[in-house]
Amino acid sequence: MSFATMRESHEWAYSVIYNEIGNLYDGYKTTDEKIASSLVFELVRLNTLTGMKYEIFSDYENVNNRLVFMVWVKKYETENVY
């Protein structure tokens, strides 16, 4: 999936994969840099608004002369302190 504008990418990333990453999936791969950027933005925003929920990672690799962007998360382990 890819989009022509950043706004379209952001709307799709925020309404679809954003709700699934960290719950159903640990990460997401895409050839659309705009989707990956939007996803990282929203995950960082979530950590800023609600406290640190995820460690956020991103990378890219060249597969068959196409860039593939990867975004994945690791949930923070919380310890109960009594």
MOPAC internal coordinates of N, CA, C and O (Angstrom, degrees):
PM7 1SCF
backbone

  N    0.0000 0     0.00 0     0.00 0    0    0    0
  C    1.4374 1     0.00 0     0.00 0    1    0    0
  C    1.5204 1   108.36 1     0.00 0    2    1    0
  O    1.2310 1   120.54 1   -42.89 1    3    2    1
  N    1.3078 1   116.58 1   137.11 1    3    2    1
  C    1.4581 1   120.93 1   174.23 1    5    3    2
  C    1.5268 1   108.47 1  -148.32 1    6    5    3
  O    1.2310 1   121.16 1   -22.64 1    7    6    5
  N    1.3183 1   115.38 1   157.36 1    7    6    5
  C    1.4587 1   121.63 1  -175.72 1    9    7    6
  C    1.5167 1   110.29 1  -129.06 1   10    9    7
  O    1.2310 1   121.07 1   -21.89 1   11   10    9
  N    1.3267 1   115.57 1   158.11 1   11   10    9
  C    1.4586 1   121.14 1  -178.24 1   13   11   10
  C    1.5188 1   112.31 1   -80.21 1   14   13   11
  O    1.2310 1   120.10 1   149.64 1   15   14   13
  N    1.3283 1   117.42 1   -30.36 1   15   14   13
  C    1.4650 1   119.95 1  -175.94 1   17   15   14
  C    1.5260 1   111.32 1  -124.61 1   18   17   15
  O    1.2310 1   121.77 1   -20.81 1   19   18   17
  N    1.3112 1   114.22 1   159.19 1   19   18   17
  C    1.4620 1   120.53 1   177.09 1   21   19   18
  C    1.5260 1   110.37 1   -65.54 1   22   21   19
  O    1.2310 1   120.30 1   143.26 1   23   22   21
  N    1.3172 1   117.04 1   -36.74 1   23   22   21
  C    1.4666 1   120.47 1   179.90 1   25   23   22
  C    1.5288 1   111.17 1   -61.24 1   26   25   23
  O    1.2310 1   120.12 1   134.57 1   27   26   25
  N    1.3301 1   117.37 1   -45.43 1   27   26   25
  C    1.4624 1   120.85 1   177.91 1   29   27   26
  C    1.5259 1   111.23 1   -62.71 1   30   29   27
  O    1.2310 1   120.96 1   137.70 1   31   30   29
  N    1.3208 1   115.78 1   -42.30 1   31   30   29
  C    1.4663 1   120.25 1   178.69 1   33   31   30
  C    1.5213 1   111.25 1   -62.28 1   34   33   31
  O    1.2310 1   121.15 1   136.59 1   35   34   33
  N    1.3231 1   115.41 1   -43.41 1   35   34   33
  C    1.4566 1   119.80 1  -179.46 1   37   35   34
  C    1.5275 1   110.99 1   -64.85 1   38   37   35
  O    1.2310 1   120.04 1   135.63 1   39   38   37
  N    1.3200 1   117.53 1   -44.37 1   39   38   37
  C    1.4693 1   121.09 1   178.92 1   41   39   38
  C    1.5235 1   110.78 1   -59.64 1   42   41   39
  O    1.2310 1   120.46 1   136.05 1   43   42   41
  N    1.3231 1   116.73 1   -43.95 1   43   42   41
  C    1.4620 1   119.86 1  -179.38 1   45   43   42
  C    1.5265 1   110.63 1   -68.12 1   46   45   43
  O    1.2310 1   120.28 1   132.48 1   47   46   45
  N    1.3194 1   117.07 1   -47.52 1   47   46   45
  C    1.4618 1   120.28 1  -178.58 1   49   47   46
  C    1.5274 1   110.80 1   -61.71 1   50   49   47
  O    1.2310 1   120.08 1   139.00 1   51   50   49
  N    1.3187 1   117.45 1   -41.00 1   51   50   49
  C    1.4652 1   121.38 1  -177.52 1   53   51   50
  C    1.5279 1   111.84 1   -71.14 1   54   53   51
  O    1.2310 1   119.80 1   146.10 1   55   54   53
  N    1.3074 1   117.98 1   -33.90 1   55   54   53
  C    1.4582 1   119.58 1  -175.89 1   57   55   54
  C    1.5276 1   113.65 1   -91.58 1   58   57   55
  O    1.2310 1   119.51 1   158.92 1   59   58   57
  N    1.3209 1   118.54 1   -21.08 1   59   58   57
  C    1.4633 1   120.03 1  -175.84 1   61   59   58
  C    1.5336 1   111.34 1  -110.61 1   62   61   59
  O    1.2310 1   119.84 1   101.98 1   63   62   61
  N    1.2939 1   117.91 1   -78.02 1   63   62   61
  C    1.4665 1   120.81 1  -170.76 1   65   63   62
  C    1.5230 1   112.62 1   -72.37 1   66   65   63
  O    1.2310 1   119.69 1   150.14 1   67   66   65
  N    1.3144 1   118.19 1   -29.86 1   67   66   65
  C    1.4690 1   121.74 1   179.96 1   69   67   66
  C    1.5209 1   111.06 1   -57.03 1   70   69   67
  O    1.2310 1   119.97 1   141.55 1   71   70   69
  N    1.3206 1   117.67 1   -38.45 1   71   70   69
  C    1.4539 1   121.75 1  -179.54 1   73   71   70
  C    1.5249 1   112.88 1   -76.72 1   74   73   71
  O    1.2310 1   120.12 1   162.56 1   75   74   73
  N    1.3169 1   117.38 1   -17.44 1   75   74   73
  C    1.4562 1   121.44 1  -176.59 1   77   75   74
  C    1.5250 1   113.21 1  -100.58 1   78   77   75
  O    1.2310 1   120.45 1   151.13 1   79   78   77
  N    1.3227 1   116.75 1   -28.87 1   79   78   77
  C    1.4645 1   119.01 1  -177.06 1   81   79   78
  C    1.5280 1   109.69 1   -69.96 1   82   81   79
  O    1.2310 1   121.10 1   -47.27 1   83   82   81
  N    1.2983 1   115.50 1   132.73 1   83   82   81
  C    1.4558 1   121.22 1  -176.30 1   85   83   82
  C    1.5163 1   112.98 1    89.34 1   86   85   83
  O    1.2310 1   120.38 1   163.87 1   87   86   85
  N    1.3275 1   116.87 1   -16.13 1   87   86   85
  C    1.4645 1   121.42 1   177.80 1   89   87   86
  C    1.5272 1   110.45 1  -111.74 1   90   89   87
  O    1.2310 1   120.49 1   115.12 1   91   90   89
  N    1.3240 1   116.67 1   -64.88 1   91   90   89
  C    1.4638 1   121.04 1   178.54 1   93   91   90
  C    1.5223 1   112.04 1   -88.90 1   94   93   91
  O    1.2310 1   120.76 1   145.00 1   95   94   93
  N    1.3285 1   116.15 1   -35.00 1   95   94   93
  C    1.4664 1   121.61 1  -176.40 1   97   95   94
  C    1.5206 1   110.02 1  -128.99 1   98   97   95
  O    1.2310 1   120.96 1   -27.28 1   99   98   97
  N    1.3263 1   115.77 1   152.72 1   99   98   97
  C    1.4660 1   120.68 1   176.00 1  101   99   98
  C    1.5225 1   111.91 1   -88.93 1  102  101   99
  O    1.2310 1   120.24 1   161.84 1  103  102  101
  N    1.3280 1   117.15 1   -18.16 1  103  102  101
  C    1.4519 1   118.92 1  -176.53 1  105  103  102
  C    1.5098 1   112.31 1  -163.28 1  106  105  103
  O    1.2310 1   122.03 1     1.21 1  107  106  105
  N    1.3193 1   113.72 1  -178.79 1  107  106  105
  C    1.4658 1   120.92 1  -176.90 1  109  107  106
  C    1.5224 1   108.66 1  -148.41 1  110  109  107
  O    1.2310 1   120.77 1   -40.05 1  111  110  109
  N    1.3352 1   116.13 1   139.95 1  111  110  109
  C    1.4558 1   122.78 1   175.27 1  113  111  110
  C    1.5153 1   108.61 1  -118.09 1  114  113  111
  O    1.2310 1   120.88 1   -38.86 1  115  114  113
  N    1.3272 1   115.92 1   141.14 1  115  114  113
  C    1.4637 1   121.11 1   178.92 1  117  115  114
  C    1.5228 1   109.82 1  -153.61 1  118  117  115
  O    1.2310 1   120.74 1   -24.81 1  119  118  117
  N    1.3089 1   116.18 1   155.19 1  119  118  117
  C    1.4664 1   120.48 1   173.34 1  121  119  118
  C    1.5219 1   110.41 1   -93.70 1  122  121  119
  O    1.2310 1   119.92 1   175.76 1  123  122  121
  N    1.3256 1   117.75 1    -4.24 1  123  122  121
  C    1.4602 1   122.50 1  -179.87 1  125  123  122
  C    1.5335 1   109.57 1   -97.06 1  126  125  123
  O    1.2310 1   121.11 1   -71.49 1  127  126  125
  N    1.3222 1   115.48 1   108.51 1  127  126  125
  C    1.4662 1   120.70 1  -178.75 1  129  127  126
  C    1.5295 1   111.51 1   -60.59 1  130  129  127
  O    1.2310 1   120.21 1   148.90 1  131  130  129
  N    1.3245 1   117.21 1   -31.10 1  131  130  129
  C    1.4678 1   120.77 1  -179.04 1  133  131  130
  C    1.5277 1   110.95 1   -65.49 1  134  133  131
  O    1.2310 1   119.75 1   141.41 1  135  134  133
  N    1.3203 1   118.08 1   -38.59 1  135  134  133
  C    1.4696 1   121.00 1   177.80 1  137  135  134
  C    1.5208 1   109.94 1   -66.01 1  138  137  135
  O    1.2310 1   120.31 1   134.57 1  139  138  137
  N    1.3221 1   117.02 1   -45.43 1  139  138  137
  C    1.4709 1   120.39 1   179.55 1  141  139  138
  C    1.5250 1   110.94 1   -61.44 1  142  141  139
  O    1.2310 1   120.18 1   136.53 1  143  142  141
  N    1.3173 1   117.27 1   -43.47 1  143  142  141
  C    1.4699 1   120.97 1   179.06 1  145  143  142
  C    1.5192 1   111.31 1   -63.55 1  146  145  143
  O    1.2310 1   120.33 1   137.84 1  147  146  145
  N    1.3155 1   116.97 1   -42.16 1  147  146  145
  C    1.4634 1   120.81 1   179.07 1  149  147  146
  C    1.5192 1   111.15 1   -64.21 1  150  149  147
  O    1.2310 1   120.66 1   139.60 1  151  150  149
  N    1.3124 1   116.35 1   -40.40 1  151  150  149
  C    1.4531 1   120.49 1   179.82 1  153  151  150
  C    1.5191 1   111.52 1   -65.66 1  154  153  151
  O    1.2310 1   120.09 1   135.34 1  155  154  153
  N    1.3184 1   117.43 1   -44.66 1  155  154  153
  C    1.4660 1   120.65 1   177.23 1  157  155  154
  C    1.5252 1   110.05 1   -61.75 1  158  157  155
  O    1.2310 1   119.99 1   136.61 1  159  158  157
  N    1.3119 1   117.62 1   -43.39 1  159  158  157
  C    1.4664 1   121.63 1   178.77 1  161  159  158
  C    1.5209 1   110.96 1   -57.07 1  162  161  159
  O    1.2310 1   120.19 1   131.19 1  163  162  161
  N    1.3351 1   117.24 1   -48.81 1  163  162  161
  C    1.4644 1   120.69 1  -177.46 1  165  163  162
  C    1.5244 1   112.09 1   -67.83 1  166  165  163
  O    1.2310 1   119.79 1   144.09 1  167  166  165
  N    1.3243 1   118.00 1   -35.91 1  167  166  165
  C    1.4704 1   120.09 1   178.38 1  169  167  166
  C    1.5225 1   111.02 1   -68.87 1  170  169  167
  O    1.2310 1   119.85 1   139.51 1  171  170  169
  N    1.3171 1   117.88 1   -40.49 1  171  170  169
  C    1.4672 1   121.07 1   176.24 1  173  171  170
  C    1.5247 1   109.57 1   -65.29 1  174  173  171
  O    1.2310 1   120.62 1   139.50 1  175  174  173
  N    1.3181 1   116.41 1   -40.50 1  175  174  173
  C    1.4733 1   121.00 1   177.73 1  177  175  174
  C    1.5280 1   110.50 1   -61.00 1  178  177  175
  O    1.2310 1   120.09 1   137.25 1  179  178  177
  N    1.3356 1   117.43 1   -42.75 1  179  178  177
  C    1.4605 1   121.45 1   177.60 1  181  179  178
  C    1.5222 1   110.73 1   -59.60 1  182  181  179
  O    1.2310 1   120.26 1   134.22 1  183  182  181
  N    1.3269 1   117.11 1   -45.78 1  183  182  181
  C    1.4682 1   120.60 1   178.21 1  185  183  182
  C    1.5242 1   111.50 1   -62.16 1  186  185  183
  O    1.2310 1   120.25 1   146.03 1  187  186  185
  N    1.3294 1   117.12 1   -33.97 1  187  186  185
  C    1.4567 1   121.62 1  -179.48 1  189  187  186
  C    1.5256 1   111.15 1   -72.02 1  190  189  187
  O    1.2310 1   120.32 1   139.61 1  191  190  189
  N    1.3179 1   116.99 1   -40.39 1  191  190  189
  C    1.4649 1   120.97 1  -175.75 1  193  191  190
  C    1.5275 1   113.77 1   -80.95 1  194  193  191
  O    1.2310 1   120.14 1   144.40 1  195  194  193
  N    1.3315 1   117.34 1   -35.60 1  195  194  193
  C    1.4636 1   119.81 1  -171.84 1  197  195  194
  C    1.5144 1   113.90 1  -112.97 1  198  197  195
  O    1.2310 1   119.68 1  -177.98 1  199  198  197
  N    1.3008 1   118.22 1     2.02 1  199  198  197
  C    1.4599 1   120.44 1  -174.11 1  201  199  198
  C    1.5182 1   108.96 1    95.74 1  202  201  199
  O    1.2310 1   120.98 1   -14.72 1  203  202  201
  N    1.3045 1   115.73 1   165.28 1  203  202  201
  C    1.4626 1   120.89 1  -174.26 1  205  203  202
  C    1.5250 1   110.65 1   -68.97 1  206  205  203
  O    1.2310 1   121.02 1   -71.83 1  207  206  205
  N    1.3110 1   115.65 1   108.17 1  207  206  205
  C    1.4604 1   122.33 1   179.70 1  209  207  206
  C    1.5260 1   110.92 1  -103.62 1  210  209  207
  O    1.2310 1   120.51 1   143.15 1  211  210  209
  N    1.3426 1   116.63 1   -36.85 1  211  210  209
  C    1.4619 1   122.06 1  -176.37 1  213  211  210
  C    1.5276 1   112.00 1  -132.50 1  214  213  211
  O    1.2310 1   121.40 1   -29.64 1  215  214  213
  N    1.3187 1   114.92 1   150.36 1  215  214  213
  C    1.4580 1   120.68 1   160.28 1  217  215  214
  C    1.5247 1   103.97 1   -89.65 1  218  217  215
  O    1.2310 1   119.95 1   -49.08 1  219  218  217
  N    1.2978 1   117.71 1   130.92 1  219  218  217
  C    1.4615 1   122.11 1  -174.22 1  221  219  218
  C    1.5261 1   108.97 1  -111.18 1  222  221  219
  O    1.2310 1   120.93 1   -48.49 1  223  222  221
  N    1.3127 1   115.82 1   131.51 1  223  222  221
  C    1.4577 1   121.86 1  -179.39 1  225  223  222
  C    1.5224 1   108.91 1  -126.23 1  226  225  223
  O    1.2310 1   120.73 1   -30.35 1  227  226  225
  N    1.3204 1   116.21 1   149.65 1  227  226  225
  C    1.4635 1   120.48 1   174.01 1  229  227  226
  C    1.5228 1   108.96 1  -147.89 1  230  229  227
  O    1.2310 1   121.54 1   -27.78 1  231  230  229
  N    1.3026 1   114.65 1   152.22 1  231  230  229
  C    1.4566 1   121.04 1   179.78 1  233  231  230
  C    1.5250 1   107.46 1  -162.35 1  234  233  231
  O    1.2310 1   120.71 1    -4.62 1  235  234  233
  N    1.2944 1   116.24 1   175.38 1  235  234  233
  C    1.4619 1   121.15 1   174.28 1  237  235  234
  C    1.5133 1   108.10 1  -144.61 1  238  237  235
  O    1.2310 1   121.29 1   -21.95 1  239  238  237
  N    1.3241 1   115.14 1   158.05 1  239  238  237
  C    1.4549 1   121.05 1   175.88 1  241  239  238
  C    1.5154 1   108.84 1  -144.27 1  242  241  239
  O    1.2310 1   121.00 1   -23.34 1  243  242  241
  N    1.3083 1   115.69 1   156.66 1  243  242  241
  C    1.4469 1   122.03 1   178.88 1  245  243  242
  C    1.5279 1   107.92 1   -96.49 1  246  245  243
  O    1.2310 1   120.76 1   -64.59 1  247  246  245
  N    1.3246 1   116.15 1   115.41 1  247  246  245
  C    1.4603 1   122.02 1   179.74 1  249  247  246
  C    1.5250 1   107.28 1  -121.81 1  250  249  247
  O    1.2310 1   120.84 1   -64.87 1  251  250  249
  N    1.3164 1   116.00 1   115.13 1  251  250  249
  C    1.4762 1   121.40 1  -179.59 1  253  251  250
  C    1.5308 1   111.83 1    52.51 1  254  253  251
  O    1.2310 1   121.11 1  -133.98 1  255  254  253
  N    1.3264 1   115.49 1    46.02 1  255  254  253
  C    1.4692 1   122.57 1   179.26 1  257  255  254
  C    1.5232 1   113.91 1    62.22 1  258  257  255
  O    1.2310 1   120.13 1  -154.40 1  259  258  257
  N    1.3325 1   117.35 1    25.60 1  259  258  257
  C    1.4735 1   122.77 1   173.65 1  261  259  258
  C    1.5161 1   107.45 1  -128.69 1  262  261  259
  O    1.2310 1   120.95 1   -42.48 1  263  262  261
  N    1.3127 1   115.80 1   137.52 1  263  262  261
  C    1.4592 1   119.54 1   176.94 1  265  263  262
  C    1.5244 1   109.37 1   -78.99 1  266  265  263
  O    1.2310 1   121.29 1   -47.42 1  267  266  265
  N    1.3152 1   115.14 1   132.58 1  267  266  265
  C    1.4562 1   122.15 1   175.12 1  269  267  266
  C    1.5192 1   106.65 1  -116.50 1  270  269  267
  O    1.2310 1   120.86 1   -57.25 1  271  270  269
  N    1.3347 1   115.96 1   122.75 1  271  270  269
  C    1.4580 1   122.55 1  -178.69 1  273  271  270
  C    1.5160 1   108.89 1   -97.95 1  274  273  271
  O    1.2310 1   120.86 1   -43.72 1  275  274  273
  N    1.3383 1   115.96 1   136.28 1  275  274  273
  C    1.4549 1   121.33 1  -177.44 1  277  275  274
  C    1.5246 1   109.62 1  -123.83 1  278  277  275
  O    1.2310 1   121.15 1   -43.99 1  279  278  277
  N    1.3128 1   115.40 1   136.01 1  279  278  277
  C    1.4614 1   122.32 1   174.96 1  281  279  278
  C    1.5208 1   106.09 1  -130.34 1  282  281  279
  O    1.2310 1   120.36 1   -50.71 1  283  282  281
  N    1.3260 1   116.93 1   129.29 1  283  282  281
  C    1.4534 1   119.51 1   177.23 1  285  283  282
  C    1.5165 1   109.72 1  -144.70 1  286  285  283
  O    1.2310 1   121.56 1   -18.24 1  287  286  285
  N    1.3298 1   114.62 1   161.76 1  287  286  285
  C    1.4571 1   120.03 1  -176.66 1  289  287  286
  C    1.5163 1   110.21 1  -130.72 1  290  289  287
  O    1.2310 1   122.03 1   -22.02 1  291  290  289
  N    1.3188 1   113.73 1   157.98 1  291  290  289
  C    1.4566 1   122.07 1   171.98 1  293  291  290
  C    1.5248 1   105.51 1  -131.57 1  294  293  291
  O    1.2310 1   120.71 1   -55.26 1  295  294  293
  N    1.3220 1   116.25 1   124.74 1  295  294  293
  C    1.4542 1   119.70 1   180.00 1  297  295  294
  C    1.5186 1   109.68 1   -68.10 1  298  297  295
  O    1.2310 1   121.25 1   -39.81 1  299  298  297
  N    1.3303 1   115.22 1   140.19 1  299  298  297
  C    1.4511 1   119.71 1   175.25 1  301  299  298
  C    1.5116 1   109.40 1   -69.30 1  302  301  299
  O    1.2310 1   120.98 1   -41.64 1  303  302  301
  N    1.3030 1   115.73 1   138.36 1  303  302  301
  C    1.4607 1   121.12 1   174.89 1  305  303  302
  C    1.5198 1   107.13 1   -84.65 1  306  305  303
  O    1.2310 1   120.47 1   -55.63 1  307  306  305
  N    1.3091 1   116.70 1   124.37 1  307  306  305
  C    1.4553 1   120.39 1   177.42 1  309  307  306
  C    1.5033 1   109.58 1  -105.13 1  310  309  307
  O    1.2310 1   121.07 1   -42.31 1  311  310  309
  N    1.2884 1   115.55 1   137.69 1  311  310  309
  C    1.4589 1   121.53 1   179.06 1  313  311  310
  C    1.5043 1   109.14 1  -105.31 1  314  313  311
  O    1.2310 1   120.60 1   -42.83 1  315  314  313
  N    1.3043 1   116.46 1   137.17 1  315  314  313
  C    1.4542 1   120.62 1   174.86 1  317  315  314
  C    1.5215 1   108.75 1   -82.07 1  318  317  315
  O    1.2310 1   120.89 1   -57.41 1  319  318  317
  N    1.2878 1   115.91 1   122.59 1  319  318  317
  C    1.4544 1   121.05 1   179.82 1  321  319  318
  C    1.5264 1   107.13 1  -110.93 1  322  321  319
  O    1.2310 1   120.78 1   -59.17 1  323  322  321
  N    1.3180 1   116.11 1   120.83 1  323  322  321
  C    1.4688 1   120.58 1  -178.86 1  325  323  322
  C    1.4972 1   110.87 1  -112.39 1  326  325  323
  O    1.2310 1   120.10 1   180.00 1  327  326  325

